[in-house]
Amino acid sequence: MDSQFSDIRKEYKKGKLTRNTISENPFEQFARWLNDALHCGENEPTAMIVATVSPDGRPSTRTVLLKGVENGKLIFFTNYESRKGRQLTANPYISLSFVWHKLERQVHIEGKAERCTPQESDAYFSTRPYKSRIGARISPQSHVISSRMEIIRAFVKEAARLTGQTVPRPDNWGGFAVTPTRFEFWQGRESRLHDRFQYTLHEAKPASGLSCPGSGKWEINRLAP
């Protein structure tokens, strides 16, 4: 192993996480930590690594931006025909990871994704900068292209075609809302004895035996570092 990599070491000393200080609700704990990341100068505090799985069981990851937390769901937007969009259509189970280096913290979330309504996607799309809206219309995201010039030409052509008009959201672009079933909060500590707490959702079971979404209880456990 190359010593210039294996010799890299850093002691984590910026915080700690205890059972007495964490929230009973993982969304409240996440909101606290996200707020800290937003105000500490963290670069791209809403960036999250999204992992999906192909129909043949092969995982893939990429980074997107969190755009909302509403009604117990984490929301991001993408091209539905992109690699992640197609994989989520075939298999909606997903994981999200936030890494905040300045705070020496990580959050890992697992759950199930579903498409946002067209109305929700329209509402967000209308807030995007003009050039980003044009870009979303012309980019065949994740598909092979011949050159960057191909995209630039398509962008210029579409911008000219829609001059003076409202830029409509393309049908193949919109939001995914992720309903979590597991959270893990990770705080770096000295000697690699990190603090890790896991929240696992246990759905309530009525007399019928069917689960009641949103009525479950979060079980909290400390994990070994």
Phi, psi and chi 1 to 4 in degrees:
 res  aa     phi    psi   chi1   chi2   chi3   chi4
   1 MET       -  137.7 -178.1  178.0  -68.6      -
   2 ASP   -63.0  122.4 -167.7  -38.0      -      -
   3 SER   -63.6  -26.5   62.2      -      -      -
   4 GLN   -66.6  -20.4   73.0 -179.6   76.5      -
   5 PHE   -93.7  -46.9  -62.2  138.9      -      -
   6 SER   -66.7  -21.7   61.6      -      -      -
   7 ASP   -88.1   -4.2  -68.1  -16.8      -      -
   8 ILE   -70.0  124.7  -65.8  174.5      -      -
   9 ARG  -140.2  144.8  -68.0  -73.6 -174.0  -86.5
  10 LYS  -149.1  132.0  178.8 -179.2  178.9 -179.3
  11 GLU   -90.6  133.6  -77.3  -72.5   -0.6      -
  12 TYR   -93.9  121.2  -60.6  126.7      -      -
  13 LYS  -135.0    8.0  -58.3  178.8  179.4  179.7
  14 LYS   -86.3  -10.0  -67.8 -173.2  176.7  179.5
  15 GLY  -171.3  179.0      -      -      -      -
  16 LYS  -148.8  163.4   62.2 -178.2  179.1  179.4
  17 LEU  -135.2  125.8 -162.5   59.4      -      -
  18 THR  -127.0  160.0   70.1      -      -      -
  19 ARG   -63.3  -29.1 -176.9   62.7 -177.7   85.0
  20 ASN   -76.3  -19.1  -68.0  -28.9      -      -
  21 THR  -105.7  -18.5   58.8      -      -      -
  22 ILE   -78.6  154.8   61.0  173.3      -      -
  23 SER   -74.6  153.2  172.3      -      -      -
  24 GLU   -72.7  -18.2  -65.3  -62.4  -47.8      -
  25 ASN  -111.7  122.4 -174.7  -56.3      -      -
  26 PRO   -64.8  -28.6   24.0  -34.6      -      -
  27 PHE   -67.7  -36.1  -73.4   97.4      -      -
  28 GLU   -67.7  -41.6  -67.6  178.7    0.5      -
  29 GLN   -63.8  -41.5 -175.8   65.4   37.3      -
  30 PHE   -63.3  -42.1  177.9   74.5      -      -
  31 ALA   -61.4  -39.8      -      -      -      -
  32 ARG   -60.9  -49.9  -70.4 -179.7 -166.9  170.4
  33 TRP   -68.5  -38.4  -86.0   21.8      -      -
  34 LEU   -63.9  -40.9  178.5   58.4      -      -
  35 ASN   -61.6  -40.8 -174.3   64.7      -      -
  36 ASP   -60.4  -42.9  -70.8  -15.5      -      -
  37 ALA   -65.7  -36.2      -      -      -      -
  38 LEU   -67.0  -27.9  -70.4  168.4      -      -
  39 HIS  -107.7    2.4  -68.5   91.9      -      -
  40 CYS  -102.3    2.8   78.2      -      -      -
  41 GLY    86.1   16.1      -      -      -      -
  42 GLU   -62.4  135.7 -169.3   77.5   47.4      -
  43 ASN   -75.6  126.0 -173.5   35.7      -      -
  44 GLU    51.8   63.0  -64.8  -74.0   12.9      -
  45 PRO   -64.4  -21.7   23.6  -34.6      -      -
  46 THR   -94.9    4.1   62.3      -      -      -
  47 ALA   -69.0  136.6      -      -      -      -
  48 MET  -140.0  141.8   59.6 -175.2 -175.1      -
  49 ILE   -83.2  125.3  -60.0  166.2      -      -
  50 VAL  -108.2  123.8  172.5      -      -      -
  51 ALA  -111.9  130.9      -      -      -      -
  52 THR  -128.7  171.4   57.1      -      -      -
  53 VAL  -129.4  134.3 -179.9      -      -      -
  54 SER   -74.3  165.1   68.6      -      -      -
  55 PRO   -56.8  -26.6  -28.7   37.5      -      -
  56 ASP   -95.2   16.0   60.2   -6.3      -      -
  57 GLY    85.4   13.5      -      -      -      -
  58 ARG   -95.0  124.5  -63.6  175.3 -178.8  -91.0
  59 PRO   -79.8  155.7   29.9  -35.0      -      -
  60 SER  -147.6  152.5   61.1      -      -      -
  61 THR  -131.6  157.3   60.5      -      -      -
  62 ARG  -161.9  170.9   72.2  -71.7  -70.4  159.5
  63 THR  -113.0  131.3  -56.9      -      -      -
  64 VAL  -131.1  178.4  -55.4      -      -      -
  65 LEU  -108.8  132.5  -60.7  180.0      -      -
  66 LEU   -67.7  133.0  175.0   69.8      -      -
  67 LYS  -118.2   -0.4  -71.1  -59.5  178.8 -177.8
  68 GLY   176.2  155.1      -      -      -      -
  69 VAL  -130.2  108.1 -178.1      -      -      -
  70 GLU  -138.4  131.5  -58.8  174.2    8.2      -
  71 ASN    52.5   42.6  -58.6  -42.9      -      -
  72 GLY    73.0   24.2      -      -      -      -
  73 LYS  -133.4  144.1  -58.7  176.3 -171.5  -66.8
  74 LEU  -101.4  132.6  -71.8   83.9      -      -
  75 ILE  -119.0  135.3  -60.9  169.8      -      -
  76 PHE  -140.5  166.6   68.1   94.0      -      -
  77 PHE  -125.5  149.8  -66.2   84.8      -      -
  78 THR  -165.6  178.2 -169.9      -      -      -
  79 ASN   -83.9  123.7 -174.5  -45.9      -      -
  80 TYR   -66.2  -17.1  -69.6  138.9      -      -
  81 GLU   -97.8    5.8  -64.9  174.6    1.0      -
  82 SER   -72.3  174.3   65.6      -      -      -
  83 ARG   -58.8  -47.6 -169.1 -176.3 -169.9 -164.0
  84 LYS   -67.4  -36.2   59.8 -176.8  169.8  -63.4
  85 GLY   -63.2  -44.5      -      -      -      -
  86 ARG   -67.9  -38.9  -72.8  179.7  -78.6  121.1
  87 GLN   -67.5  -38.4  -70.5 -176.0  -10.6      -
  88 LEU   -70.0  -29.1  -73.3  171.2      -      -
  89 THR   -66.2  -37.8  -63.3      -      -      -
  90 ALA   -81.2  -33.7      -      -      -      -
  91 ASN  -145.5  104.8  179.9   -8.4      -      -
  92 PRO   -78.4   -1.2   31.5  -37.6      -      -
  93 TYR   -78.6  139.1  -67.5   98.0      -      -
  94 ILE  -148.3  155.7 -171.3  172.3      -      -
  95 SER  -130.9  148.5   70.2      -      -      -
  96 LEU  -127.5  140.3  -45.4  171.5      -      -
  97 SER  -133.7  130.9  -71.1      -      -      -
  98 PHE  -109.5  134.1  -64.6   82.2      -      -
  99 VAL  -126.2  115.5 -178.8      -      -      -
 100 TRP  -113.7   94.2  -64.3  -48.6      -      -
 101 HIS   -64.3  -40.5  -65.5  -72.5      -      -
 102 LYS   -63.4  -29.5  -71.8 -170.2  174.4 -177.1
 103 LEU   -96.3   -6.1  -63.5  168.2      -      -
 104 GLU    57.6   46.7  -61.3  173.9   -7.8      -
 105 ARG  -131.1  153.0  -69.5  173.3  177.0  172.6
 106 GLN  -139.7  150.6  -58.7  175.4   35.6      -
 107 VAL  -131.7  130.9  179.7      -      -      -
 108 HIS  -119.7  132.0  -52.5  -68.9      -      -
 109 ILE  -130.5  136.4  -60.2  168.0      -      -
 110 GLU  -123.4  145.2  -62.8  171.7   12.8      -
 111 GLY  -178.0 -155.6      -      -      -      -
 112 LYS  -128.5  133.7 -171.8  175.2 -178.1 -180.0
 113 ALA  -101.8  144.5      -      -      -      -
 114 GLU  -138.3  153.1   60.4 -178.0  -22.7      -
 115 ARG   -69.4  142.0  -69.0 -170.3 -176.2 -170.5
 116 CYS   -69.2  162.0  -64.5      -      -      -
 117 THR   -69.4  155.2   66.0      -      -      -
 118 PRO   -55.5  -35.7  -27.2   36.5      -      -
 119 GLN   -65.6  -40.4  -66.9   76.5   18.5      -
 120 GLU   -66.0  -40.9  -69.1  168.5  -30.7      -
 121 SER   -67.6  -39.1  -65.9      -      -      -
 122 ASP   -61.1  -42.7  -75.9  -18.8      -      -
 123 ALA   -62.1  -43.7      -      -      -      -
 124 TYR   -70.9  -42.7  171.7   71.4      -      -
 125 PHE   -57.2  -36.4 -170.3   78.5      -      -
 126 SER   -67.3  -18.2   67.6      -      -      -
 127 THR   -89.8   -9.7   69.1      -      -      -
 128 ARG   -72.3  151.8  -60.3 -171.9   88.3 -157.8
 129 PRO   -57.7  151.4  -24.2   34.4      -      -
 130 TYR   -53.0  -47.6  170.2   78.6      -      -
 131 LYS   -66.7  -32.7  -69.2 -178.4  178.5  179.8
 132 SER   -68.1  -34.4  -65.2      -      -      -
 133 ARG   -67.0  -41.7  -78.4  177.6  -83.4  160.4
 134 ILE   -63.8  -44.1  -65.2  -67.8      -      -
 135 GLY   -59.6  -40.5      -      -      -      -
 136 ALA   -63.8  -30.5      -      -      -      -
 137 ARG   -74.9  -32.0  -69.9 -173.8   57.5   81.3
 138 ILE  -104.9  -12.2   58.2   89.5      -      -
 139 SER   -87.8  121.5  175.4      -      -      -
 140 PRO   -83.0   70.0   32.1  -34.2      -      -
 141 GLN   -49.1  133.2 -167.2  176.3   93.0      -
 142 SER    76.5   -6.9  -58.4      -      -      -
 143 HIS   -90.7  154.9  -69.1   70.6      -      -
 144 VAL   -69.1  135.0  175.0      -      -      -
 145 ILE  -126.0  161.2   58.1  174.4      -      -
 146 SER   -77.1  -32.9   61.0      -      -      -
 147 SER  -170.0  167.7   67.8      -      -      -
 148 ARG   -64.2  -32.8 -179.9  171.8  177.2   79.7
 149 MET   -59.6  -32.7 -172.3   55.0   65.9      -
 150 GLU   -58.1  -43.9  176.5 -175.2  -24.4      -
 151 ILE   -70.4  -40.9  -72.2  -66.8      -      -
 152 ILE   -62.4  -43.6  -67.6  174.0      -      -
 153 ARG   -62.7  -42.6  -73.3  171.0  177.9  159.4
 154 ALA   -64.2  -38.3      -      -      -      -
 155 PHE   -62.9  -49.1 -177.9   95.3      -      -
 156 VAL   -62.2  -42.0  171.1      -      -      -
 157 LYS   -64.0  -43.7 -178.4  177.6  180.0 -179.7
 158 GLU   -70.4  -37.9 -173.7   72.4   -7.7      -
 159 ALA   -63.3  -39.5      -      -      -      -
 160 ALA   -67.7  -39.6      -      -      -      -
 161 ARG   -65.6  -32.7 -172.3  179.2   74.3   83.3
 162 LEU  -102.3   14.2  -67.0  174.3      -      -
 163 THR   -54.6  127.3  -62.1      -      -      -
 164 GLY    79.0    3.6      -      -      -      -
 165 GLN  -113.5  161.4  -57.8  178.6   46.0      -
 166 THR   -72.6  132.5  -61.7      -      -      -
 167 VAL   -83.0  112.1  179.2      -      -      -
 168 PRO   -79.1  149.7   28.2  -32.9      -      -
 169 ARG   -70.7  130.8  176.4 -177.2   64.3   85.5
 170 PRO   -70.2  149.4   24.4  -32.4      -      -
 171 ASP   -62.5  -25.4  -67.4  -23.4      -      -
 172 ASN   -92.1   18.0   64.7  -10.8      -      -
 173 TRP  -131.5  133.4 -168.9   97.7      -      -
 174 GLY   178.6 -165.6      -      -      -      -
 175 GLY   -99.0  156.5      -      -      -      -
 176 PHE  -119.6  136.5  -81.8  106.7      -      -
 177 ALA  -111.9  122.6      -      -      -      -
 178 VAL  -102.1  122.0  178.2      -      -      -
 179 THR   -95.7  110.8  -59.0      -      -      -
 180 PRO   -74.2  147.0  -18.1   33.2      -      -
 181 THR  -120.1   -9.7   55.0      -      -      -
 182 ARG  -150.5  135.6  178.9 -174.9 -177.1  -85.8
 183 PHE  -123.5  145.1  -77.0   80.0      -      -
 184 GLU  -131.9  127.1 -179.6 -171.9  -32.4      -
 185 PHE  -107.0  127.2  -66.8   85.8      -      -
 186 TRP  -123.3  122.0 -177.4  102.2      -      -
 187 GLN  -118.4  122.7  175.1   70.0   62.6      -
 188 GLY   -63.3  138.6      -      -      -      -
 189 ARG  -134.1  167.3  -63.0  -64.7  -60.9  -86.3
 190 GLU   -64.9  153.8  -66.8 -178.6   75.2      -
 191 SER    60.6   21.7  -57.0      -      -      -
 192 ARG    63.9   20.0  -64.6  -62.0 -172.9  -96.6
 193 LEU   -93.8   65.8  -62.0  178.4      -      -
 194 HIS   -68.6  153.6  -47.8  -54.8      -      -
 195 ASP   -89.4  126.9  -70.4  -33.6      -      -
 196 ARG  -135.1  126.6  -62.4  172.5   60.2 -166.8
 197 PHE  -125.6  133.7  -79.8   91.8      -      -
 198 GLN  -111.1  132.8  170.5 -176.7  -93.5      -
 199 TYR  -109.2  124.8  -66.5   72.2      -      -
 200 THR  -120.6  129.8  -54.0      -      -      -
 201 LEU   -85.4  127.8 -179.2   63.5      -      -
 202 HIS  -114.4  111.4  -64.4  -77.9      -      -
 203 GLU   -69.2  141.5  -66.0  -75.0    5.3      -
 204 ALA   -69.0  144.9      -      -      -      -
 205 LYS  -114.8  111.0  -61.7  -75.6 -174.2  178.9
 206 PRO   -76.2 -179.8   28.9  -34.5      -      -
 207 ALA   -58.7  -29.6      -      -      -      -
 208 SER   -71.6  -16.5   64.2      -      -      -
 209 GLY    88.9   -3.6      -      -      -      -
 210 LEU   -89.2  146.4  -60.3  175.2      -      -
 211 SER   -74.3  154.8   63.7      -      -      -
 212 CYS  -116.4   97.5  -64.0      -      -      -
 213 PRO   -53.4  133.9  -25.1   35.1      -      -
 214 GLY    86.6   -5.7      -      -      -      -
 215 SER  -107.3   11.6   62.1      -      -      -
 216 GLY   -82.1  176.1      -      -      -      -
 217 LYS  -119.8  140.8 -179.6  179.3  179.5 -179.9
 218 TRP   -90.3  122.4  -68.5   97.8      -      -
 219 GLU   -93.0  133.8  177.4 -175.4  -14.4      -
 220 ILE  -114.2  129.4  -55.4  173.3      -      -
 221 ASN  -138.3  143.5  -69.9  -70.1      -      -
 222 ARG   -81.7  138.0  178.1 -176.8  -82.5  -87.3
 223 LEU  -106.8  149.4  -57.4  179.1      -      -
 224 ALA   -64.6  145.2      -      -      -      -
 225 PRO   -71.3      -   24.0  -33.1      -      -
